[in-house]
């Protein structure tokens, strides 16, 4: 537009055709609605033609000037808003200049519209990218979550099923390797359980043998010795000798009773002959008398039933270890032992009114020597397909409720 005006107005300025110059300026301004004004200056800077009805605005002349490139742009603030002003030289500025003002509103509107479109497109692409990323992450993390849950299940002793992950392109090989590792762990655990079972069985057999030897051979020898001392006591003539012989006989009798107690602790004959109920009833009663602790023993649903050698041995040894822990650590005044059949399951519950202990901390310290009792109880329970649970601050035995707010409860089921 400026070049067209430059070519047409240069000749009109040379011929001093002011009327033609006005007509040209008005025609060009009318052809474009974005044009706000047109001014043609001669080489002396005099406005020869313009589109202003009230004359040239103040400051317009000096607001823009031609640069060395032959034209120049400037942004002017007017009553109609911002106007883009172009100064274009006529005959490279030697004959004058053309000034054209364009309103910036339509252009700015188009820029704003393009900006809005671009922002909308960016937002749409961002949302689509987030959705695709979430979808991909879900596809990838769901199998990993399944593997994590399977690992936790293995830790609980369960057997997870991962065959649906074998076809997964990324996680399939990991699932196959995890299953193989789990199978190896199960085999090793089964082998460990078998070896541990054999060790405990051999240990029980050795205890039985030593118990029988103590009861039969050493017991008979001490009994004979005690009877002989009794005869000697009756034959001695003086009182001092009789007293000394009586003391020796009493010492022998105490040793015999101690040896019988050791034999019962090693492997009570009652457990093999009469069963778990009779053995536990006798053990709990003897335990209370030895440690001056109030005890009670209850059974429900057994009716003289035998539970099998391994199960009876495991339950007896667990009860023995639990009561030993009570006497060593609990400072309890009463202990209750309950043996109950619940449907197809056997449950043994041992409660005391002692000081209790932190179950989680002691479980974490199960490898230290003073905590091997808990580990041994759990191992014995697992060998017969049972589980051991130790709880703290539960309801205490009825006769001990008023003595202590704390209690420890061990149960095997």
PyMOL commands that set and color helices and strands:
alter all, ss='L'
color gray80, all
select helices_A, chain A and resi 2-14+18-31+105-155+163-165+172-235+239-267+269-273+276-291+309-330+359-364+369-383+398-400
alter helices_A, ss='H'
color red, helices_A
select strands_A, chain A and resi 35-42+47-50+71-78+81-90+96-103+294-300+334-342+345-352+388-392+408-412
alter strands_A, ss='S'
color yellow, strands_A
deselect
rebuild
show_as cartoon
